[in-house]
Amino acid sequence: MTAVDRLAGRESELAAIDDFLTGVRSGTGRALALRGEPGAGKTALLLRAAERAAPARVLRATGAEPESQMAFAALHQLLRPVSGLVDALPEAQRDAVRGALGLAAPPGGQDRFLVSAGVLSLLAEAAVPDGLVCVVDDFQWVDRASADALLFVARRLGADGVGLLFAARDTAEARHALKDVPGLTVAGLAAADAARVLAARSAVPPVPDVAALVAAATGGNPLALRETAGLLTPEQLTGRAPLPDPLPVGDGIGAVYGEQIARLPADTRLVLLVAALEGLGDLRLVLRAAARLGAAADALESAEAAGLLDVEPTGIRFRHPLIRSAVHAGASAADRRAVHRALAAESEEAGDTGRRARHRAEAALGPDEDIAAELAAAADLDRARGGYADAARTLVRAADLTPDRRTRSRRLKDAAVAAWLGGRPGQARSSLAAAREAAGDGGPSADITQLGGRFELHSGDAAEALRTFLTAAEQAAEQTAEQTAEQTAGQTAEASLPILADAAEAASYVGDTDAAVLIGRRAEALPEPGDPADAFLRDVLIGTGALQGGDRRGGARRLRRALDAIPDDGFDAVHLLWAAAAASLLGEGDAAARFGARAGRVARVSGMVGTLPVVLESTATAERMNSAFALSAALSEEGLALARETGIANSAAAHLANLAVCAAVRGDETDARAYAHEALAIAIPHRLGLRVGVASYALGLLDLGLGRFEQAHERLTALTTAGPGAGHPAAVWGSTADRVEAAVGAGDLDAARAAVGFLERWSADATSPRSQALLARCRALVAEDGAARDLLRQSLDLLATDSAAAYDRARTALLLGERLRRERRVGEARPHLRHAAEAFGRLGAVPWERRALGELRAAGEAGDRAEPAALATLTSQELRIARLVAEGLPNRDVAARLFLSTRTVEYHLYKVYPKLGVTSRTELARLLT
């Protein structure tokens, strides 16, 4: 059959592919997934796409069921022709890709997305100069590490000139995996096109009635049409003899192949089974394993003559996946085990320990620690390369073969961790439940319990996570008590401190001050750690507990000691987040913002995407506190996307809540409510008090900015008195200044004074100018006119040199201008109102700008709306790129930190410069700083 006949009736699919290729050749990134049943013609369409891709480069890979559990097998196939370009990648990406492809020892313990980002960069390099088309067939059998990397790339294609063309069976699992990729269903052929296929394959052209019957019976499936046509006689095709009933179609296609296979000589069936179970198409390996089982050297000739497979110098390939399935189905379990044993032996001689372990596992009849240990070692290699999802499946199989309950429990726990890091939260929870069950009478270990708490904290009920962590801490103490006296002291701190830190994080999410006090006391009972980072963390836990337990002075002293001990570098992102939390507890929002921003930079350098969504929560909040609302929203958009990709629902709630606050500042009521309600939909059932508080605060701030003082007062007061998440310390503190202003606007001076009193107590140990300025502003709102003016001027003076406090300074200037105008001191009022209006305009704080302009007009000056800051013209992606470039990073490092390709960074910068009116990186840095 000619290629034209194979594509009969596929005009619409070919047009879609041509459009896809045109986009790639023009420099646009594209992704397209062809979905259909076996035999629908997906492979023929891929071949045609590859033929038409020129001058674009073409890379190919095909998923194979035996390789579906071997991390990066498909990626190795796809990228092998361009592996020489790896040296052009940023260092971390280069090392990750080399490790994944087996070109060098893997860095070890790397984030799975670091490999994915490296693949994106490598494909972008390979796309120069004419574009690149990656053709991936049988995607349903692509190993998970490769699939994750390719889908990561598909979600981030921009101006790279890279096209990803997938073909997969139309199954629920494949639809879910490819849900973010534009899809094209390859359905059955219409009757007229089906008749063309039948005519091309038949001995004689079928009459229309027969063609219609066969088309209906096959559902228009091209493979079924071709196979059926070959089985019908000329008499049947021309209607002179009846058609067989039933036709050998549909599910019977496999049976047709089974009948062909059954008629082959025994040696040929054996070598076909070896080829089916080997999966790579390695001709020499297949023949050696078959010879080990006694098959003759020429055994493949009959299969090749029957048209079941193609034998080439580079390897062997089944003509259709269903043939391979039929070979597998037709063999006995004993024969399959014998073949796996032979393949294991050949893999050992080739030095491929991973394949040897997997073949031995398939040949096992029952538990076998030797095989289980070998599988676990193979999983360790997958994890070191970043192939966590594949490692998880391998570890589950290793656990199945493990005789000892404790060892089985440990391997299942490791499988749970790998599944979680591989973005498979459901599988992670299942493996963890199995690990608990396998632990037996002694119960699960503390680390298993702690892991359950981590899963719950990331995507479940934070209060349940807190309870779980406290249980884990008790288990750790009990297990340590059973150790020898010499080991106890050091190991108690080593084992218990991270669990207590997790518990404290959960308590902060929930807003459980009693738990924080308990955790602080337990941390204080631990010996002083020798490691500075652990000593810092212990001080933060102790100080937090003391502060929330009423010992304000002792707690502040301990927190101050912790913050003073932070080195200029060397702390990881997690410890810097604890520093931000400590500064917040001291009432120093500016210091908290600095630590949060620093944590974001460290996390990006490390390339740990699994941590980055959580870190970006603090970084986005930091930028919002530093008046960078557009950048804050951009960071939360990035964090939200990553949180959804990694299954961290509770982090998604945090980013949604922050986006709601940023929208409220802009006065965008539709977005603010949508983001807040989406955040609350996650946060309330998960008992995330802080997230509930921030989302509710956003709605109160929205009302305040729009001048709805009564509603704002009611919403903001509710944060302290009732409802889910009420009374959360961070939410109460963060909303206090707005609560004071809302209460005054609503005429409730008693509530305003009470809020000021709270802020005075909270800020008693704060020393930063911004914290003192905020307190002065709030005191001014409840003070007499003369004192109020002095306090507001004092607040402005404290913020005079703090460029990151532009929003707070504008709010204070607005309040001072309003007060002066009401006192008929319009000459003094105008400069303050003018400054406020201009600052709000630059920041995009529309309702606040409108309010300031209204006051300015009332003061006798016709104010016009200010032009938004140039940065407001940038998209979120452009803003993230511009900020990193302004920090002095070269394009390749910006690409590495944002998980983009260098070409995408260059493309966005090409648009950023004219938007901002700059021509160099130096000018860009000057503008952003």
N, C-alpha and C positions, 0 to 999 in steps of 0.2 A: 504493500500500500504506500502511495506517495505521501509526502508531508502535507500536500494540499488536502488529500482525502482525510488524513488524520485530523485536520482542523476544519472539516466541513461543518458549516453551521455555527462557527465561532467568530462571526464577524464582529459582534458587539464586544466580546472579550478581547479580540485583537485590537480593536479601536481603543479600549481602555488601556491596554498595554502600550500601545503607541503613544498615547497621551502621557503615560507614566515615563516612558523613555525620553520623550521630548522635554519634559520638565527636568530630568536628570542632566541631559546634555546641555541645558541652558543654565545649569549651576544651582538648581533648586533640589533640596533633599526631598525624597519621596519614599513612601513605603506602601506596599500593596500585598494583600493576602488573597490567594486563590483558594477557595474551599469547595470541596465536592467529594462525592463518594469514590471509592476505588474504581479505576477504569474510566473516569469521566473525561480524561484528557488533560489533566493539569500539567503533567510532565511535558506533553507535546507543546503546550502553551509556553512553558518555561524555556524549552529549547528554541522556540520561535523568538522569544524575547531576547535570548542570548545572541541569536543570529542577527537580530535587527539593532542591537545595542551600539554597534560601531558608530563613531570612533570611541565611544566609551569603553573602558576596560571592563572585563567580566570576570568575576570570581564565583566559584560554585562549591556547593556542599550538599550532601544528601544524608538525611537522618537514617540511622540503621538501628533496628531494635536491639541487637546485642550490644550496641554501644550507648544505649540510652541511659545507662547508669555510670558512664565513664566521663568524668568531668572534662569539659572543653574538647571532646573528641571532634564534634562538628566544627568548632571554631578552628581547630588545628587544620582540618581539611580545607576550610574556606580561606584561611589567611596564609597558608604555607607559601603561595606564590609571591606574597608581598612582605614576607617576614624580614627581608633585608631593609625595609623602611623603618623598622622599630627604633633604630638609633635616633631618629628625628623627634621622638616623643619626649615630653617632660620626664624627668628622672624617675619619679615614683610610678608613673604610668608605664614607662619603658620596662622597669624591673618587673612590674606585675604581669605585663603581657608576655614577657620572656618566660616567666615562671609558668604561666598558664599554658603556653605552647610547648613547654618542655625544652626551651632553648637555653635555660639556665636554672639554677636552683631557685625555687620560689622564695620570696622574702620572708614568708611565714606569717600566719595570723592576719593577713591583709583583708581589707574590706572587699566584699564581692563586687561592689560598684567601682572600685579602683580599676579592676580589670576591664569593666564595661566602658569606663571613660577612656582607657587606653585603646580599646578597640575602636571607639568613635574617632579618636585622633588618628589612628593608623589608617582607617578607611578614608578619612579626609585627605591624608597624605597620598594615598593610592589613587585618589580621584583626580589628581593633577596630571595632565592639564585638561583632559577631555571628559571627565566624569567617570563614575564607577557604578556598575550594576552588580549586586550580590544576589545570586540565584540560589535559594535554599529549598530543596525538595524534601518531601516527607517530613515536614516540620514536626508532626506529632511524635516522631521518634528521635528528635534532636535532644541530646542530653540537657539537663536543666541549666547547668552553668552556661553553656553556649546559648541556650534559648534566652536566659535572663539578659545576657550581654547584648544579644541582637535586638531584643525588645527595648532595652535601655537606649540603644542607639536610635531605634525607630521613633522613640518619643522625643528625641532631641535633634533630629535632622533639621538643618537650617539651610544656610547658603553653602553647603559643602559639596554639592554635586554628587551626592551618594544616593543610590536607590537600593532599597531592600525589597526583593520580590520573593514572597514565601508561597509555598503550596502545602496544603495540609488536608487530611481527611476531615470531613465535616462532622466532627464529634463535639459533644458538650465541652470536653476538656480543651480541645483545640480552639473552640470559639471563645472560651474564657481567656486562654493564654493570649490570643490575638485580638482581644476586645478593643484595644487602643489603636489597632492598625486598620486603615480603610480596607474593606473586604469586597470581594467579588465572588459570587457563587457560580460555580461551573455546573450547571444543571444538565439534565438529559436533553438530547437533541429532538427537535421537532420531526414530524413524520417524514417530510420531504428530505431533510438532511440525513435522517436515519436511512432512507432508501439509498442515498448516494454511498453511504458507508457500506451497506450490504452489497451493493452492486460492485464496489471496488474489491471486495474480498471474496465474492461468490464465483463459482464456476460459470454461472450464467446470471444475467440480470434478473432479479425477482420481479414478479408481477406486482402491481400496486397493492392488491389485496393482501398478498403474503407479506410485503414490506410493512404495511400498516399493522398487521397482526404481530410481527416480530418486534416492531418498534414499541408497540403497546406492552408486550410481554417483557421487554428489556428495560422499559422506562426510558428508552433513548440513550442508555449507557453505551458509549462507543466501544469499550472493551467487550461488553456482553454482545453487542451487535457483531463485532468481528469474530468472536469465538463461535457464536451461534451460526454465523454464515458458513464457517468452515466445516460445520457438522451436518449441514443440510444438503440433501441430494439435489441434483438439477431438477428432478421430477417434483420435489417438494417446493423448490424455489419458484417453479413455474406454475404451481397449483395443480399439477397432474397427479400428485400423491399427497395424502394428508400430512400435515405437520405433526411431529411427535408431541405427545401430551403427557407430562408437561414439557415445555421447551427447556433445554439445559441452560437456564439463565439465572439472573439474580444471585441468590445464595448458592445456586448450583454451579456457579463459575468455579468456585474452589473445588467442587467435586469433579468437574471436568479435568482440572489440573491433577487432582488426586488420581483419577483414572489413568491419565497419561504417565504419571510417576510410577504407579503400581505396575505398569507393563514393562518398565525398564529392568535391566539386569540388577541383581542384588548389589554388586560392586558399585554400580552407578548410583543406585539409591543411597548407598552409604556415603559416597563422596558428596552427593547433593546435601545430605544431612550435615556433613562436616562444614560445607560452605554456608549452609543456613545458620548454624550455631556459631560459626567463626565471625561472620558479619562484616569483616573488613574488606573482603574480596581479595585477600592476600593469596595469590595462586600457589606460591611455594609452600606457605604454611598449611594451606588446605591439603595439598598433595602429600606433604610429610605426615600430617596427622592421619590422613586416610590410609597411607601406607603402614603406619604404626598399627592400624586396625586390620590390615591384611588386604586392602583394596588394591586392585591392579593399577598401574600407572596410566593406562589409557581409559580408565573408567568414566571419564568425563565426556568422552566422544559421543556416546549415545544420547546424553542429555543435551549436548550442543546440537546434535543432528535433529533432535526433536523440537528444537527452538525454545527450550526452557531457559537457557542462559547463554551468555556470550562470553567466550574465552579470548582474552587479549593479553599481550605481553605485560601490561600493567596490572592485570588482575582479572577476576571473574565477576560478572554482574548478572543477577537474575533479571529476566526480561520484564517481570512485573512483580511487585511485592506479594501479590496473592500466591505466586508460585512458591515463594519462600515459606509463606504461611502453610501452604498445602504440604510441603515437604516436612515441616515441623509437626503438623497435625497427624500425618500418616505414620510417623515413627513411634515405636513403643517407648515407654519411660526408661526401660533398661537400655535401649539403644542410645537414647539421648544422654544418659549418664555416662555410657562408655565413650561417646564422642567428646563430652566435656572433659573426661579424664585425659584423653589423648591430646586435646587442645591445651590443657593445663601443662602437660609434660612438654609440649612444644614451646609454649610461652615461657616456661622456666629456662629452657635452653637458649631462648632469645633474650633472656634477661628482663622480661616484662613481668615484674612481680604483681602488678595490679591485675592484669588479665589472668595470670595464673590463679590468683586468689579467687577471682570471680568464677572462673571455670571450675575450680575445686568446690566452691560453694554450691554450684548447680549440680555437681555430681554427688554431693553428700546425701547420706540416707538418714542422718540423725545428728544430734549435737556432737560437736567435735571442736575442742578448744584450740587445737592447732590451726584449723581452718579459720575459726572465728578470730583468732589473734592476727592472722594474715590479712583478713578482710579489714579489721580495725586499723592495721598499719596502712592499708591502701586508702582508707578514709582519711587518715591523718595527712597523707600526701595531697588528697583532694582539698582538704581544708587549708593547707598551707598555700595552695594555689588560688584560693578564693572560691572553690567550687563547693559551697556549703550544702546546697540542696542535694547534690549527688552524694556527698559524704554522709548526709543524714540517712538516705536510703540504704547505703552500704552498711552503716552502723546498725540499722534495724535488722538487716540480714545477719550481721555478725552476732547480734544479741540472740537471734533465733537459734543460732548454732552454739551458744555459750551454755555449758552445763551448770556452772556455779551461779547461784542466784545473785550474790552481791556483785559479781563481775558483770552479769547480765544487766543488773540495775544501773551500774555505772555507764555501760555502753549505751543504754537507752537514754540516760541523762545526757550523754554527749551527743546522741542523735537529736535530742530536743534542742540543744544549744545550736547545733549546726542547722537544723531546720529553721529556727528562728532567724539566725543570721542570713539564711538563704531566702528569707521572705516567704516562708511557709508557716504562718502562725498556727493554723489548724493542725498540721502535721506535728508541729512542735508540742502542742498541748497533748496530743494523743501519745506521743513518745514519752512525755513526762508522766502521764497517768500510768503508762505501762511500767516505767521505772519505779514508781511508788509501789505498784503491785508486786513487782519482782523483788523488792527489798525484803519481803517476807516478815517474819515475826519481829525482827529487830526494828522495823519501821524505817522510813526513808531517812537518809542522812540530812544533815543541816544544809548542805549545798543543794540537794534536790528540792528541799522546802524553799530555800532562798530563790532558786530559779523559778519556781512557781509564782513567788511573789513578784519577780521581775516581769514575768509575762502579764500578770494581773495589773501591775502598775503601768505598763506600756499601753495596754489595750482593754483593760477590764475595770473592775471596781477598786478604786484606790483605797477605800476603807478595808476591803478584804485583803488587799496587798499589805496594808499596815499590819493587820492581824497575823498574816502569814510570816512577815519578817520578824515580828516579835517571837513567834513560835520558833523560827529558825535560830534566833539568837539564843533562846533557851536550850535548843538541841545542841548548838555549838558548845555552850557552857557545860552541858552534861557530858558530851563526848570528850571534851578536853579534860574534864575531871577524872575520866577513866584512864588518862595517860599518866606517865610517870611524873613524879614531882619535878624532875629537872626540865621536862619539856613544857610544863603547864604554863608558866608565866609568859614566855615569848609566844607560844602558839595560841594562847587565849586572845591576846591582842590581835594577832595576825588573822585569826579566824573570825572573831566577833566584830571588829571595827567596821569592815565593809558591810556586814549585815545590818549593823546599827545605822550606818550611813544610809543604806537603802530604806530602812524604817523611817529615818528622819525625813527623807525625801517624800515618802508616802504621807507622812504626817503633815508635811508642808502643803501637799496637794489637797489634803482633806481639810486642813486648818485645825487639827486636833492638838491643842496646846497641852493637854494632860499627857498625851503620848510623848510630846517633845520633851516634857520635863522628865518623864521616866527614862527616855533614851539618853538624855544628858547625864542622869545619875549612873546609868549602866556604863556609859563611856568613861565617866570619872573613875569608876571602880577598876577600869583596865589599867595595866602598867603603862608608863610613859613609853611610847614607841621610839625606836632609834631613828627611823626614817623621818626626815623633815616633813614630807608630804602627809604621812600618817599622823605626825604630831599636830600639824595644822588642822587636819580633819577632826581629830579628837577635841582640840580646843574649840572648834566651831560647834560641835555637838554639845559640849559642856556649856559653852556660853549661851547657845540658843535655849537650852533647857532652863538654865538659871534665869535668863531674861524673861521667858514666858512663865516661869514659876514665881515671879514677883521680886526676884533678886536683881533689880535693875543695875545696880552699881557693879556687883560681882559679875553678872553676865556680860555687861559692856566691857569690863576690864579684860575678860577672857577673849571676847571677840576682837578687841583691839589688839591683843597680843597675837592672835592668829593672823590678822591682816598685816601687822608689822613684820611678820616673819616670811611673807611671800617674796620669793626671789624675783629678779627682773625677768628671768626666763627659767624654764625647766619644769614649770607646773603644767600638767595636762589640762585639757578643756574642762574635765569634770571638776577638778579642784578649783579652777577659776570660777566655775558656776557657784561653788560653795562660797567663794569669796564674795561674789555678787550678792548672794543671799545674806551673808553676814553684814555687809555694808547696808543693805536694806533694813535689816533689823536695828541698825544704829541710826536709821533715819537719814542716811547719806545717799540719796538717789543718784547724785552725780558720780560718786565712787562706784556704786553698783553698776551704773551704765558703763564705766570704763572697764571694769572686770568682765562684764558681759560681752562687750565688743572684742576684748582681747581673747576671750574663750572662742569666739567665732573664728578669729584669725588662726588660732592654734588648731582648731578642728579642721579647717580647710587644708592647712599644711599637712596634717596627718592623713588626709584622704579618707577618713572614716565616715562614710555616709550614714552608716547605721547609727552613729552618735550625732551626726550633724543636725537632724531635725530637732532634737531636744536642745542642742546648743543654740540653734538659731532662734528658739523661743526667747532666750535671754538676750541674744544679740539684737533681735528685732525690737524687743522692749527697750533695750539700751538706746537704740537709734531714735525711738519714739520719745524717750525721755530727753534726748539731746536735740529735739526739735526737727529731726530729719524724718518727717512723716512719710515722704515718698519712698525713701530708702527703707524705712521700717516696713512699709507695706510690701515692697519688693522682696525683702528678706522673708517675710511671712508667706508670700506666695511661693517662694522657693521651698521654704520649710514645709508648707502644706503639701506640695507635690511630692516631696521626699517622704513625708510621713505616710502619705497614702500608698506610695510605692513599697515602703518597708513594713506596712501593717501596724504602724504605731498610732492608733486611733486617738489616744489621749493627747499626743503631741499635736495632732491635727486640730483638736479642740482648742488648744492654746493659740495656734496660729490664726484660727478663725476668729477667736476673741480679740486678738490684737488687730486683725484687719477691720473688725467692727469699730474699734477705738479710732483707728486712722480715718475710717470713713466718717465717723462722728465729727472729728475735727474738721473735715472738709465740708460737713453739712450735708453729706450724701445720705439722705434718710433711707432710701431704698436699699442701698448696699449695707448700711450699718445694721438695719434690722435683719436683713437676710443672713449676714455673717453671724450676728449675735444669736439668732434663733437656731442656726445650724450648730454653733458651738454649744448652746444650751442642750440641744437634743442629744449630744454625746455626753456632756459634762454632768448633767443632773442624774441620769441613771448610773453613771460611773462614779458618782459622789466625788467629783473633782471640785472641791469648794473654791479653790483659787480661780479655776477657769470660769466657774459660774459667776464669781465675783467680778472678774474682768469683763465678761460679756454683759453683765447687768450694768456695770459702770459705763460701758460704751453707750447704752441706751440713755442713762442719766446724763452723760456728757452731751449727747445729741440734743436732749431737751434743753439743757442749759445754754448751749450755743445758739439755739433757735429762740431763746427768750421765754421758754415755757418753764418758769421758775417753780411753780407749784408741782408740776409733774417731775421735774428734776429733783426737787427736795424730797418728794415721796420715794422716788427710785433710789436715790443715794442714801437716804436714811434707812431704807429696807436692807441695805448691805450690812448694817450694824445690828438689826433687830430681829429679822424673821426671814424664813424661807431657806431653801437649800443653799449651803455655802455662806450663810449669814455669819458675820463676825469673823470671817477669815482675816487674820492680822494684816497680811500684805494688801488685800483688797480694801480693807478699812483705811489703812494708812495711805495707800495710793490715791484714794478718792477724797481724802479729807479736805484739801484746799477747795475742790469743787463743791463739796458738801457745805462748806461754810458759805460760799458765794450763793449757792442755791437757797440755803436757809434764809440768808439776808434778803435775797430777792423775793422770797415768799413771805417775808415779814415775820419769820420765826426766829427772833434774836436769841431766845433761850437755847434753842437747838444749835445755833451758830456758836454761841459761847461754849457750849458743851464740846462741840467738835474742836474748837481752838484748844480747850483744855486737854483733850486727848492728844492733839498734835504736840503740845508743849511737853507732855510726859514722854511721848515717843521719841522726840528730838532732844531730850535732855542731855544726851551724850554725843550728839552730832556736832562736828566741828567744821564741816564744809560750808563755804559761803552760800551755796545754793540752798542748803537745808535751812540756814538762818534767814535767808531772803524769803523763803516760802512761809516760814513762821511769822516773819514781820508782816507780810502781806495779809495773812489770815487775821493777825491781831488788829490790823488796821481796819478790817471790815466791821469789827465790833467795838471800835474805839470811838471816842468823841472826835469832832472834826479836826481840831488842831493836832491832836496826837495821831490821828489817822493819816494826815498829810505827811507828818514826819516819818511815820512807819513805812509808808509807801515809798517815800524818797530814799529811806534807808534800804529798802528792798531793791530799788533800782540801782543804788550805788554798789550793793553787794554783787549784783549781776552784771555790772558794767563791762567787765573784761571777760565774761564767760560767753563766748560766741555760741556755745552749744545750748545756752538757755534762752535762745531768741524767743521762743513761744512764751515761756514764763515771764520774760521781761516785757513782752508786748501785753500780756494779760495784766501785769502790774501797771504799766503805763496807761492802759485803758481805764483801769479803776481810778488812778490818780486824776486823769483828765476828766472823767465823769464827775468826780467829787469837786474838782476845781470849778467846772462849769456850773454845777448846781449852786456853788457858792458865789456865782457871778464873777469869777476870776478868769474870764474867757481868754485873756491874753496869755496867762500862764497855762491854761488848759490846752491850747491849740498844739504846741510842739509835742506834747505827750500823746494827744489823740492822733496827730499826723504820723508820729513814729509807730504807734500801734497799728494804724491802718496799713501803712506801708509794709510792716513786718508780717502782719497777717496775710497780706496779699502775696508776698513772696513765698510764704509757707503754704499757700493754698487753703488757708483756714477761712473759707468763704463766709460763714455766718458771723464769725468774730470780726472780719474785715467790714462786713455790712454794718455791724453794730458800731464800730469805731467811726466809719464814715458818717453814719447818722448823727453821732455825737459831734463830729467835726462840723457838719453843716449847722447843727444847732448852736455851735459856738461861733457861727458867722463866717466859716470858710468853706468854699465849695470844693470838697475833696473828690478826686477821681479814683477809680479802682486802679490799684498798682498792677503792673505787669507781673505775672507769676515769675518766680525764679526760673532761670533758664533750665535748671534741672527738672522742673515740672514738665518740660516738653519731652523728656526721655521716657521710653518704655521701661518697664520693670527690669527687663534683661539688660537694656542699655545702661541703666543706672547702676546695676550691680557690677557690670564690666567697668564703667567709668570710675567707680569708687576704687576698685582694685588697681586700675592703671594709675590713678592719682597717688596711690601708695607707693608707686615706683616699681611695680611688678612688670616684667616683660610679658608679652602676649601669651607665650606658652605656659607661664606660671598662672596667669589669669585663667586660661583654659583648664588647667589642672584643678584649680580650686573650685571652679564652677561646673566641672564635669561637662565641658564643652570641647569642641575641636578648636585648634588655633585659627583655622579659617573662619569659623563662626565668630570668634572674637574680633578678628580683623574686619569682617563684614559689618559688625555692629559699630565698631569704632569709626568706620568710614561714614556712618550716618550720624554718629555722636558729634564729631568735630563741627560740621556746619550748623547743627542744631544749637550748639553752645557758642558758636562764633569763635572757636579757637582753632589753632593750626598745629599745635604741638602738644606733646605729653606734659611739658613744663607748664604751658598755659592751662592745660586741663587741671593739673595738680593745684595751681594757684587758685583757680576758680572754685574748686571743691573744698579747699581749706579756708 
